[in-house]
């Protein structure tokens, strides 16, 4: 089919070809973006969960006037944060285990989250300070976040992706 010399515009076949090419490009890139977006969301969820647990432990130490120990146990398939509140004038020693269930998302086809860093635990004093600095890195599929606890102030900082 030939165009007449004074006719402007595109043919229906040209328009459909452009739409098909754009659709194919969109489908090809959506899978890549979904994996990174999902990993970023999971890392953010886990990091916020861990940071809230540290903050809760610090607040518990201050309110109950008793040291509170926080440590990570990775011996099982689901990592667990263990909070141990020292005995005080009002209660006996108590231990609470908080499983990080968000880390066990292997059914989604992405890697499981990994927590690394040093040390694997710390102790908050009744004044709210910690016995040492802590820095944990949480990583999933190349996306990572960091949790920091300042020993002097006991403040918990989260660096999200």
N, C-alpha and C positions, 0 to 999 in steps of 0.2 A: 504494500500500500504506500503510495507516495503522497506527500503533502503538497498542497498547492502553495505557491510561493508567497501569497499574501495572507496565510493563515497562521495565527499565533496560538501557543498552548501546547499541551502534551496529549498523546493518545491514551486511551484507556489501558492498553497493555503496558505502557511506560509507567503510568501511575500505580498499577497493581504490582509491577516489579519492584518499584521503590518501597511500597508498603511491605511486601514480603521480605525484602532485605533488612529493613528496619526491625521488623518483628523477629527475624532470626537473630539479629544482633542483641536485641533485648533479652531474648530467652537465653542466649549463651552467657551473658554477663550476670543474669539474675542468680544463677547457682553460686557463682563466686561471691557475690555480695551477701547472699543468705548465710553462707558458712561463717564469714567474718562477722556479720552482724550478730549471729547467734552466739558465737564465741565471746564477743564483746559483752553481750547482755549477760551471759553466764558468769563471766569473770567479775563483772560489776556486782551481780547478785551475791556471789560468794564473798567478795571483798567487803561488801557492806554488812553481811551477816557476821563475819569475823570481827570487823571493827565494832559493831554493836555489842558483841559478846565481851570484848575487852573493856568497852565503856561501862557495861553493866557490872563487870567484875570490879572495876575501879570504884564505881558508885557504891557497890555493896561493901567494899572495904571501908569506905568513909562512913557510911550510914551505920554499920554494925560495929564500928571501931575494932575491927579484927582483920588481920592479914588475909588476902585472897590470892590463891595461887592459880595460875592459868597455864595449861600445858596442852600440847597437841599430841595425840596418839594416832599413829598411822599404821598400826599393826593389823588392822582389819581392812576389808575392801572399802568401807566407808570411814573416812577420817572422823575423829571425835575430839572435840575440845572439852577438857576436863577442868571444871572449876572446883577448887577445894577451899572452903571457908574455914579458917582456923577457929578453934574453940575460943569463946569469949564469955563474958559475965552472964550473958543471956541465953546462950545456946551452945550445944556441943558441936564438934566438928561436923561439917556437912560436905557432901560431894555430889556434884551435878554433872552429868555427861550430856553434852549437846552434840548430836550427830550432824555432820555437814552433808545432808542428803543431796543438796544441789550438785555435789561433786560426782555423784554416781549417775551421770546422764549418758552412759555409753550407748544406750539404745538409739540415740540421735545420729549415730554415725560419726560423731566428732570425738576427739581425744578426751579422756577424762582429765579433770583439773589436777594440777600438781602444786603442792605447797612446799616451798623450800625456804631456807633462810636460817637465821641464827639469832638468838637461841630458840629452842623449841618450847620454852616456857619462861615465865617470870612470876614475880610475887608483888602484888600491890600492898602497900602498908596502909594502916588506918589514916594516914595523912594524905593518901592519894598518890604518892610517888611510887615509882617502881624500883626494884632492886637492880635492874640493868636495862639498857636500851634493847629494843627488839626490832627486827626488820624481817618481814615475811614477804615472799614473792608468790603470787598465785598466777599460774599460767594455763591457758587452754588454747590449743591450735595457734600458737604464735602470738596470742594476745595476752598481755599480763597487767596485773595491778600490784600495788605494793601497800602493805600495812606497816606503819611505824609506831612505836611507843617510845616516848621520851622518858628516860629514867628520872630525870630531875623533877619534871612536872607531872608525869603520868599521863600526859595528853596523848590521844590516839589520833593518828593522821592516816588518811586513805588517799593514795594516788591512783586514780582510776584511769582506764585507757581512754 
